[in-house]
Amino acid sequence: MAKMTGGDALTQALISEGTETVFGIPGVQLDGLTDGMYRRQDELNLLVPRHEQSTTYMADGFHRVTGRPGVAMVVPGPGVLNAGAGMATAYACSSQVMLLAGTIPSKLVGGGLGALHEIPKQSETIEGLTKWTARPTRVEEIPELVHEGFRQMRTGRPRPVALELGPDILHAEADFEVGEPFAVETPSAPEDGVSEIIALLAASRRPVIHVGGGVRGGRAFDLLPRLAELLDAPVVMSENGRGAIDARDPHALPAFSLWELRDTADAVVSFGSRFLTPFGQQLNIGEARLALVNVDPDDVRAPRRPDVTVLADATAVLEALVARLEGQDGRTGWGDELARLRRECETRIRAQVAPQMAFVDAIRASLPADGIFVNELTQIGYVSTYGFPVQAPRSYVWPGYQGTLGYAMPTALGAAVGAGDRPVVVVTGDGGIGWSLQEFATAKRYGIPLITVLFEDNRFGNVWRIQRDTYGGRFIGSDLVNPDFELLVKAFGIDFALAEDADAVQRAIGEAVAARRPAVIKVPVDVFPSPWPLIHEKH
């Protein structure tokens, strides 16, 4: 037993869980916690961005490339609200993010007295963005709640969690022990569910494997090619499933190819996917029988209509299927048709969005296979959801169904903190970058070697195109007035390059990778072809 403050106990509990960095902005309600961090600076680093929204974005980016939980910290009220967009994105993408949210003094919570940073029903606001949230009422509860929060992130569907922390609790002292992290069971696959999938596959001649964001990490990356080989089946990756299998694998196909396969496929086994269109309908797979494998019961219920449902960890079921199928006679499924489909997908992409693909190719060529690509909702970004070849696990970041414009640059900063020697490139537009220009200061202060490729067309490109094509050129709110990005970036002390074509982009990224410093590459562009036909046609 040792006498310690709540801030000391929280810091020690985070360290015991393997946390090395907290992305946070200090404030008066958090003084007890930051003082605890001060005493453990050799073990726990506080990285301070310039906007509270960036705390949760950075924590999310850190998790996506490392597989380890990211931790964010903000003051109550406006701090929590600012951090909310990052929590919503982490929720949509099943990311392990813990938010340490300050509160007003415990005795004032719910009183409506107008205490500093007070907002009504803060706890309920946070609960809507998390899988689990708690607020200790005694200092002795802090370590157990920290450990439970990490256990929640590491079990079942790994969504964000939060701890609300009153300043009185963080300053309070008591004699207690922090204890060890809670044990987490290794996920297993139910034998009956695996047998049902085996039976469905045995009755099929042309099966399709579909993967979503629930299939992540090196283990799945090794298992999927083997399962595809055993079944002689294509692996269709959703936008969030990219990186589940190497895009160079002869079985790998982009999301839109599911439409090409549906008329001849007789079985689809989907792992770790919501299996819905952006409009809330089940993906159209024609007459094929459907097996859904997901750890979350919400992701297998109506409007989905599965023939087989397996509630389990997707990677555990993959492993069990491979083990069951190994040693069986080889199957003849799609055969040479897979190679044809891959060629046709590539041809269609390059025919319809050739200008964007020139830049996508340049970025891919400038990165090693495990280089990390963070994708924004911009004209290059939309095409990259199906055109950028992801070649390694945990090397592609996208905001999922939340579609969070402006998330990319701070998320990429967090990814770069966790990436080690792996280079990180983020693409953004002059629209999206406006959300986070201040974070160039963060990149400079901490020497984070993020490479930002900024495409400038002086408009919200997608909004502008829709207004032109659908609304007869009635433009409103879609034009932008930008700063001189060269002067701005250099004012932050960051490397700047101007690249006017794809070859110049590739050279500039190569130079930035070698320099290992934060860099911005501006690319002036005009109107691009619409990226949407490949995504929405035959919908």
C-alpha positions as CSV (number, residue, x, y, z in Angstrom):
1,M,0.0,0.0,0.0
2,A,1.2,3.5,-0.8
3,K,-0.2,6.9,-0.2
4,M,-0.9,8.7,-3.5
5,T,-3.2,11.2,-5.2
6,G,-5.8,10.4,-7.8
7,G,-3.6,11.9,-10.4
8,D,-0.7,9.7,-9.3
9,A,-2.9,6.6,-9.3
10,L,-4.3,7.3,-12.7
11,T,-0.8,7.9,-14.2
12,Q,0.6,4.7,-12.6
13,A,-2.4,2.7,-13.9
14,L,-1.9,4.0,-17.4
15,I,1.8,3.1,-17.3
16,S,0.9,-0.4,-16.0
17,E,-1.3,-0.8,-19.1
18,G,1.6,0.0,-21.4
19,T,0.6,3.6,-22.2
20,E,3.7,5.6,-23.2
21,T,2.0,8.7,-24.6
22,V,-1.2,10.7,-23.7
23,F,-2.5,13.2,-26.3
24,G,-3.9,15.9,-24.3
25,I,-4.3,19.6,-23.4
26,P,-4.0,20.6,-19.8
27,G,-6.5,22.8,-17.9
28,V,-7.5,23.6,-14.4
29,Q,-9.8,20.6,-13.8
30,L,-6.9,18.3,-14.9
31,D,-4.1,19.9,-12.7
32,G,-4.1,16.9,-10.4
33,L,-3.6,14.5,-13.3
34,T,-0.9,16.6,-15.1
35,D,1.0,16.9,-11.8
36,G,0.9,13.1,-11.5
37,M,2.3,12.9,-15.1
38,Y,5.0,15.3,-14.2
39,R,6.4,12.9,-11.7
40,R,6.5,10.1,-14.2
41,Q,7.8,11.9,-17.3
42,D,10.5,9.3,-17.8
43,E,7.7,6.7,-18.4
44,L,4.7,8.6,-19.7
45,N,4.9,11.5,-22.3
46,L,2.2,14.2,-22.5
47,L,2.0,15.3,-26.2
48,V,0.1,18.6,-26.4
49,P,-1.6,19.5,-29.8
50,R,-3.1,22.9,-30.5
51,H,-6.8,22.0,-30.6
52,E,-8.8,19.7,-28.4
53,Q,-10.3,17.9,-31.5
54,S,-6.8,16.7,-32.3
55,T,-6.4,14.9,-29.0
56,T,-8.8,12.1,-29.9
57,Y,-7.9,12.1,-33.6
58,M,-4.2,11.6,-32.7
59,A,-5.1,8.8,-30.2
60,D,-7.2,7.1,-33.0
61,G,-4.3,7.4,-35.5
62,F,-1.9,6.0,-32.9
63,H,-4.1,3.0,-32.3
64,R,-4.8,2.3,-36.0
65,V,-1.1,1.8,-36.9
66,T,0.1,0.2,-33.6
67,G,-2.9,-1.9,-32.5
68,R,-2.4,-0.5,-29.0
69,P,-4.9,1.8,-27.2
70,G,-4.6,5.5,-27.7
71,V,-5.2,7.8,-24.8
72,A,-6.6,11.4,-25.0
73,M,-7.2,14.0,-22.3
74,V,-9.4,17.1,-22.3
75,V,-11.1,19.5,-19.9
76,P,-14.8,19.3,-19.4
77,G,-17.5,21.1,-21.4
78,P,-16.0,22.7,-24.5
79,G,-13.0,20.4,-24.3
80,V,-15.2,17.3,-24.4
81,L,-17.3,18.8,-27.2
82,N,-14.3,19.6,-29.3
83,A,-12.9,16.1,-28.8
84,G,-16.3,14.6,-29.8
85,A,-15.6,14.5,-33.5
86,G,-12.6,12.3,-32.9
87,M,-14.5,10.1,-30.6
88,A,-17.3,9.7,-33.2
89,T,-14.7,8.7,-35.8
90,A,-13.1,6.2,-33.5
91,Y,-16.5,4.8,-32.7
92,A,-17.3,4.4,-36.4
93,C,-14.0,2.7,-37.0
94,S,-14.0,0.4,-33.9
95,S,-10.8,2.1,-32.6
96,Q,-9.4,1.6,-29.1
97,V,-9.4,5.2,-27.8
98,M,-9.6,6.1,-24.1
99,L,-10.8,9.6,-23.3
100,L,-9.8,11.1,-20.0
101,A,-12.4,13.8,-19.6
102,G,-12.3,16.3,-16.8
103,T,-15.5,17.3,-14.9
104,I,-16.5,20.1,-12.7
105,P,-16.1,19.4,-8.9
106,S,-18.0,16.3,-8.1
107,K,-20.4,18.0,-5.6
108,L,-21.4,20.4,-8.4
109,V,-22.2,17.9,-11.1
110,G,-25.8,18.2,-12.2
111,G,-26.3,21.3,-10.2
112,G,-26.7,23.7,-13.1
113,L,-24.8,26.4,-11.2
114,G,-22.7,27.5,-14.1
115,A,-19.4,26.2,-12.9
116,L,-16.4,26.7,-15.2
117,H,-16.8,24.6,-18.3
118,E,-20.1,23.1,-17.1
119,I,-22.5,21.7,-19.7
120,P,-25.7,19.9,-19.0
121,K,-25.6,16.1,-19.1
122,Q,-21.9,15.8,-20.0
123,S,-21.9,12.1,-19.0
124,E,-24.8,11.4,-21.4
125,T,-23.0,13.2,-24.2
126,I,-19.9,11.0,-23.7
127,E,-22.0,7.8,-23.4
128,G,-23.3,8.4,-26.9
129,L,-19.8,8.2,-28.3
130,T,-18.4,5.3,-26.3
131,K,-18.8,1.6,-25.6
132,W,-18.2,2.2,-21.9
133,T,-17.8,5.1,-19.6
134,A,-17.4,5.6,-15.9
135,R,-16.9,8.4,-13.3
136,P,-15.1,7.5,-10.0
137,T,-16.7,8.9,-6.9
138,R,-13.7,8.0,-4.7
139,V,-10.0,8.1,-5.4
140,E,-9.6,4.4,-4.6
141,E,-11.8,3.5,-7.6
142,I,-9.5,5.1,-10.2
143,P,-7.1,2.2,-10.8
144,E,-9.8,-0.4,-11.1
145,L,-11.8,1.7,-13.6
146,V,-8.7,2.4,-15.7
147,H,-8.0,-1.4,-15.9
148,E,-11.7,-2.0,-16.7
149,G,-11.6,0.6,-19.5
150,F,-8.6,-1.1,-21.1
151,R,-10.3,-4.5,-20.7
152,Q,-13.4,-3.1,-22.5
153,M,-11.3,-1.8,-25.4
154,R,-9.6,-5.2,-25.8
155,T,-12.6,-7.4,-25.7
156,G,-15.6,-7.8,-28.0
157,R,-15.9,-4.9,-30.5
158,P,-13.1,-2.5,-29.7
159,R,-14.8,0.8,-29.5
160,P,-13.8,3.9,-27.5
161,V,-14.2,4.3,-23.8
162,A,-14.1,7.2,-21.4
163,L,-13.3,8.1,-17.8
164,E,-14.7,11.3,-16.3
165,L,-12.5,12.7,-13.6
166,G,-13.4,15.4,-11.1
167,P,-10.6,17.7,-9.9
168,D,-11.5,16.8,-6.3
169,I,-11.0,13.1,-7.1
170,L,-7.7,13.8,-8.8
171,H,-6.3,15.8,-5.9
172,A,-7.6,13.4,-3.2
173,E,-5.1,11.2,-1.4
174,A,-5.5,7.6,-0.1
175,D,-3.4,4.5,0.7
176,F,-4.0,1.9,-1.9
177,E,-2.4,-0.2,-4.7
178,V,-2.8,0.3,-8.4
179,G,-2.8,-3.4,-9.2
180,E,-2.2,-5.2,-12.4
181,P,-4.1,-5.0,-15.7
182,F,-7.1,-7.3,-16.0
183,A,-6.7,-10.5,-17.9
184,V,-8.2,-10.6,-21.3
185,E,-9.3,-14.0,-22.8
186,T,-8.0,-15.0,-26.2
187,P,-11.1,-15.0,-28.5
188,S,-12.2,-18.4,-29.8
189,A,-14.4,-19.6,-32.6
190,P,-17.6,-21.6,-31.9
191,E,-17.3,-25.0,-33.4
192,D,-21.0,-25.1,-34.5
193,G,-20.7,-21.8,-36.2
194,V,-17.5,-22.8,-38.1
195,S,-19.3,-26.1,-39.1
196,E,-22.2,-24.1,-40.5
197,I,-19.8,-22.1,-42.7
198,I,-18.0,-25.2,-43.8
199,A,-21.3,-26.7,-44.8
200,L,-22.3,-23.6,-46.7
201,L,-18.9,-23.6,-48.5
202,A,-19.2,-27.3,-49.3
203,A,-22.4,-26.7,-51.1
204,S,-21.0,-23.8,-53.2
205,R,-18.9,-23.8,-56.3
206,R,-18.1,-20.1,-56.5
207,P,-17.7,-18.6,-53.0
208,V,-16.6,-15.1,-52.2
209,I,-14.8,-13.9,-49.1
210,H,-15.7,-10.4,-48.0
211,V,-13.8,-8.5,-45.3
212,G,-14.5,-5.3,-43.3
213,G,-12.7,-3.3,-40.7
214,G,-13.1,-6.0,-38.1
215,V,-10.3,-8.0,-39.8
216,R,-7.1,-6.3,-38.8
217,G,-3.5,-7.0,-37.9
218,G,-0.7,-9.4,-39.0
219,R,-2.5,-12.6,-38.0
220,A,-5.5,-12.0,-40.3
221,F,-3.1,-10.7,-43.0
222,D,-1.4,-14.2,-43.0
223,L,-4.7,-16.2,-42.7
224,L,-6.7,-14.6,-45.5
225,P,-4.4,-15.5,-48.4
226,R,-4.4,-19.1,-47.2
227,L,-8.2,-19.3,-46.9
228,A,-8.6,-17.7,-50.4
229,E,-6.1,-20.3,-51.8
230,L,-7.9,-23.2,-50.1
231,L,-11.3,-22.0,-51.5
232,D,-10.0,-20.6,-54.8
233,A,-12.1,-17.6,-53.9
234,P,-11.7,-13.8,-54.3
235,V,-11.3,-11.6,-51.3
236,V,-13.3,-8.4,-51.6
237,M,-12.2,-5.7,-49.3
238,S,-14.6,-3.0,-48.1
239,E,-13.2,0.5,-47.7
240,N,-12.5,-0.2,-44.1
241,G,-11.2,-3.7,-44.8
242,R,-8.3,-2.4,-46.9
243,G,-5.1,-3.9,-45.6
244,A,-6.7,-7.1,-44.5
245,I,-4.9,-8.8,-47.4
246,D,-2.1,-7.5,-49.7
247,A,-3.6,-5.8,-52.7
248,R,-1.0,-7.5,-54.8
249,D,-2.3,-11.0,-53.9
250,P,-4.0,-12.6,-56.9
251,H,-7.2,-13.1,-54.9
252,A,-7.5,-9.5,-53.8
253,L,-10.3,-7.3,-55.2
254,P,-11.6,-3.8,-54.4
255,A,-15.0,-3.2,-52.8
256,F,-16.9,-2.3,-56.0
257,S,-16.0,-5.7,-57.6
258,L,-18.7,-7.3,-55.4
259,W,-21.2,-6.0,-58.0
260,E,-19.3,-7.9,-60.7
261,L,-19.3,-11.1,-58.7
262,R,-22.9,-11.1,-57.5
263,D,-24.5,-12.6,-60.6
264,T,-22.3,-15.7,-60.5
265,A,-21.3,-16.1,-56.8
266,D,-23.3,-18.7,-55.0
267,A,-22.0,-18.0,-51.4
268,V,-20.5,-15.0,-49.6
269,V,-18.8,-15.2,-46.3
270,S,-18.3,-11.8,-44.7
271,F,-15.9,-11.2,-41.9
272,G,-16.0,-8.2,-39.6
273,S,-18.2,-6.0,-41.8
274,R,-21.4,-4.1,-41.2
275,F,-22.3,-5.4,-44.7
276,L,-24.5,-2.4,-45.5
277,T,-24.5,0.3,-48.1
278,P,-24.1,3.9,-47.1
279,F,-27.9,4.1,-47.3
280,G,-28.6,1.4,-44.7
281,Q,-29.4,-1.5,-47.0
282,Q,-27.8,-4.9,-47.2
283,L,-25.1,-5.2,-49.9
284,N,-26.6,-6.7,-53.0
285,I,-25.2,-10.2,-53.6
286,G,-27.9,-11.5,-55.9
287,E,-29.0,-15.1,-55.1
288,A,-25.8,-16.0,-53.2
289,R,-26.2,-17.5,-49.7
290,L,-24.7,-15.3,-47.0
291,A,-22.7,-16.0,-43.9
292,L,-22.0,-13.1,-41.5
293,V,-19.1,-13.4,-39.0
294,N,-19.1,-10.5,-36.5
295,V,-18.4,-10.1,-32.8
296,D,-21.2,-7.4,-32.6
297,P,-24.8,-8.6,-32.6
298,D,-25.9,-5.2,-34.0
299,D,-23.9,-5.9,-37.2
300,V,-25.8,-9.1,-38.1
301,R,-29.4,-8.0,-37.5
302,A,-32.0,-6.7,-39.9
303,P,-31.9,-5.3,-42.6
304,R,-29.3,-8.0,-43.2
305,R,-30.6,-11.4,-44.2
306,P,-27.9,-13.9,-43.4
307,D,-28.3,-17.7,-44.0
308,V,-25.6,-18.3,-41.4
309,T,-24.7,-16.0,-38.4
310,V,-21.6,-16.5,-36.3
311,L,-21.2,-14.2,-33.4
312,A,-17.5,-14.4,-32.8
313,D,-14.1,-12.7,-33.4
314,A,-13.5,-12.6,-37.1
315,T,-9.8,-13.5,-36.9
316,A,-10.5,-16.5,-34.6
317,V,-13.1,-17.8,-37.1
318,L,-10.6,-17.3,-40.0
319,E,-8.1,-19.3,-38.1
320,A,-10.5,-22.1,-37.4
321,L,-11.7,-22.3,-41.0
322,V,-8.2,-22.6,-42.3
323,A,-7.4,-25.3,-39.8
324,R,-10.5,-27.2,-40.8
325,L,-9.9,-26.9,-44.6
326,E,-6.2,-27.7,-44.5
327,G,-5.5,-31.1,-45.9
328,Q,-8.7,-31.3,-47.9
329,D,-8.7,-31.8,-51.6
330,G,-8.1,-28.6,-53.5
331,R,-11.1,-26.8,-54.9
332,T,-11.7,-25.4,-58.3
333,G,-13.7,-22.2,-57.8
334,W,-13.1,-19.1,-59.8
335,G,-9.9,-20.2,-61.5
336,D,-8.5,-17.9,-64.2
337,E,-11.6,-15.7,-63.9
338,L,-10.0,-14.0,-60.9
339,A,-7.0,-12.8,-63.0
340,R,-9.5,-11.4,-65.6
341,L,-11.5,-9.6,-62.9
342,R,-8.4,-8.0,-61.4
343,R,-7.4,-6.8,-64.9
344,E,-10.9,-5.4,-65.6
345,C,-11.0,-3.6,-62.2
346,E,-7.7,-2.0,-62.9
347,T,-8.7,-1.0,-66.4
348,R,-12.0,0.5,-65.3
349,I,-10.3,2.5,-62.6
350,R,-7.7,4.0,-64.9
351,A,-10.2,4.7,-67.6
352,Q,-12.6,6.6,-65.4
353,V,-10.3,8.5,-63.0
354,A,-7.0,8.6,-64.7
355,P,-5.9,12.1,-63.5
356,Q,-6.4,11.1,-59.8
357,M,-4.7,7.7,-60.4
358,A,-1.5,9.4,-61.6
359,F,-1.2,11.0,-58.1
360,V,-2.2,7.8,-56.4
361,D,0.4,5.9,-58.3
362,A,3.0,8.5,-57.4
363,I,2.3,8.2,-53.7
364,R,2.3,4.4,-53.7
365,A,5.6,4.3,-55.6
366,S,7.2,6.7,-53.1
367,L,6.4,4.5,-50.0
368,P,7.7,1.1,-48.9
369,A,5.1,-1.7,-48.7
370,D,4.5,-1.0,-45.0
371,G,4.4,2.8,-45.4
372,I,1.3,4.4,-43.9
373,F,-1.3,6.2,-46.0
374,V,-3.9,8.4,-44.2
375,N,-6.8,9.2,-46.5
376,E,-8.9,12.3,-46.4
377,L,-12.3,13.0,-48.0
378,T,-10.8,14.8,-50.9
379,Q,-10.7,14.2,-54.7
380,I,-7.6,12.0,-54.5
381,G,-8.9,10.4,-51.3
382,Y,-12.1,9.2,-52.8
383,V,-10.3,7.4,-55.6
384,S,-7.8,6.0,-53.1
385,T,-10.6,4.1,-51.3
386,Y,-10.4,1.6,-54.2
387,G,-7.4,2.7,-56.2
388,F,-4.6,2.9,-53.7
389,P,-3.0,-0.6,-53.3
390,V,-2.6,-1.3,-49.6
391,Q,0.2,-3.8,-49.2
392,A,0.6,-4.3,-45.4
393,P,-1.6,-4.5,-42.3
394,R,-2.3,-1.4,-40.3
395,S,-1.0,0.8,-43.1
396,Y,-4.2,2.5,-44.3
397,V,-6.4,4.9,-42.3
398,W,-9.9,6.1,-43.4
399,P,-12.7,7.7,-41.3
400,G,-15.2,4.9,-42.0
401,Y,-18.9,5.7,-42.2
402,Q,-18.5,8.9,-40.1
403,G,-16.9,10.5,-43.2
404,T,-15.1,13.1,-41.0
405,L,-13.8,15.9,-43.2
406,G,-10.8,17.5,-41.7
407,Y,-9.8,14.5,-39.5
408,A,-6.9,13.4,-41.6
409,M,-4.0,15.6,-40.7
410,P,-4.2,15.3,-36.8
411,T,-5.0,11.6,-37.2
412,A,-1.9,11.2,-39.3
413,L,0.2,13.0,-36.7
414,G,-0.9,10.4,-34.2
415,A,-0.2,7.6,-36.7
416,A,3.3,9.1,-37.2
417,V,3.9,9.1,-33.4
418,G,3.2,5.4,-33.3
419,A,4.8,4.4,-36.7
420,G,8.4,4.1,-35.6
421,D,10.5,4.2,-38.8
422,R,7.6,3.7,-41.1
423,P,6.9,6.8,-43.2
424,V,3.5,8.4,-43.0
425,V,1.8,10.3,-45.9
426,V,-1.5,12.1,-45.6
427,V,-3.5,13.4,-48.5
428,T,-5.8,16.4,-47.9
429,G,-7.5,19.2,-49.7
430,D,-7.5,22.9,-49.2
431,G,-11.0,22.4,-47.7
432,G,-10.1,19.6,-45.2
433,I,-6.8,21.1,-44.1
434,G,-8.7,24.2,-42.8
435,W,-9.8,22.2,-39.8
436,S,-6.3,21.6,-38.6
437,L,-3.8,24.2,-39.9
438,Q,-2.7,24.9,-36.3
439,E,-1.3,21.4,-36.0
440,F,1.7,22.3,-38.1
441,A,2.9,23.8,-34.8
442,T,2.5,20.3,-33.2
443,A,4.4,18.6,-36.0
444,K,7.2,21.2,-35.6
445,R,7.4,21.2,-31.8
446,Y,7.7,17.4,-31.5
447,G,9.6,16.8,-34.8
448,I,6.9,14.5,-36.1
449,P,8.0,13.5,-39.6
450,L,4.5,13.6,-41.2
451,I,4.4,14.2,-45.0
452,T,1.3,16.2,-46.0
453,V,0.3,16.2,-49.6
454,L,-2.1,19.2,-50.0
455,F,-4.2,19.4,-53.2
456,E,-5.4,23.0,-53.8
457,D,-8.3,23.7,-56.1
458,N,-9.9,26.6,-54.2
459,R,-13.2,24.8,-53.6
460,F,-14.9,22.1,-51.7
461,G,-14.5,19.9,-54.8
462,N,-17.2,17.4,-54.3
463,V,-19.8,19.9,-53.2
464,W,-18.9,22.1,-56.2
465,R,-19.2,19.3,-58.7
466,I,-22.6,18.3,-57.4
467,Q,-23.8,21.8,-57.6
468,R,-22.5,22.0,-61.2
469,D,-23.8,18.6,-62.4
470,T,-27.0,18.2,-60.4
471,Y,-28.2,21.8,-59.6
472,G,-27.4,23.5,-62.9
473,G,-24.4,25.4,-61.7
474,R,-26.1,27.1,-58.8
475,F,-23.0,27.4,-56.7
476,I,-23.3,28.4,-53.1
477,G,-20.8,28.0,-50.2
478,S,-18.4,25.8,-52.3
479,D,-15.7,28.2,-53.1
480,L,-12.6,28.9,-50.9
481,V,-10.2,31.7,-50.3
482,N,-6.9,30.2,-49.2
483,P,-3.8,31.6,-47.5
484,D,-0.5,31.5,-49.3
485,F,0.3,28.0,-48.1
486,E,4.1,28.3,-48.8
487,L,4.3,31.4,-46.5
488,L,2.1,29.7,-43.9
489,V,4.0,26.5,-43.8
490,K,7.4,28.1,-43.7
491,A,6.2,30.4,-40.9
492,F,5.8,27.2,-38.9
493,G,9.3,26.3,-39.8
494,I,8.2,23.2,-41.8
495,D,9.7,22.1,-45.1
496,F,7.6,23.1,-48.1
497,A,7.7,21.9,-51.8
498,L,5.5,22.8,-54.8
499,A,4.7,19.9,-57.1
500,E,2.8,20.6,-60.2
501,D,2.5,17.0,-61.5
502,A,2.6,13.4,-60.3
503,D,6.2,12.9,-61.1
504,A,7.1,16.0,-58.9
505,V,4.9,14.6,-56.1
506,Q,6.8,11.3,-56.1
507,R,10.2,13.1,-56.0
508,A,9.1,15.4,-53.2
509,I,7.8,12.6,-51.1
510,G,11.0,10.7,-51.6
511,E,13.0,13.7,-50.4
512,A,10.7,14.1,-47.4
513,V,11.0,10.5,-46.5
514,A,14.8,10.7,-46.6
515,A,14.8,13.9,-44.5
516,R,12.7,12.5,-41.7
517,R,11.2,16.0,-40.9
518,P,7.6,17.3,-41.2
519,A,6.9,18.4,-44.7
520,V,4.1,19.9,-46.8
521,I,3.8,19.3,-50.6
522,K,1.3,21.6,-52.3
523,V,-0.2,20.4,-55.5
524,P,-2.3,22.9,-57.5
525,V,-5.1,21.1,-59.4
526,D,-8.2,21.8,-61.4
527,V,-11.5,19.9,-61.7
528,F,-11.1,16.1,-61.6
529,P,-13.5,13.5,-63.1
530,S,-16.1,12.3,-60.7
531,P,-14.9,9.4,-58.5
532,W,-18.4,8.2,-57.8
533,P,-19.4,6.1,-60.8
534,L,-17.2,3.2,-59.7
535,I,-18.5,3.4,-56.1
536,H,-22.2,3.9,-56.8
537,E,-22.9,2.3,-60.2
538,K,-25.2,-0.7,-60.2
539,H,-26.1,0.2,-56.6
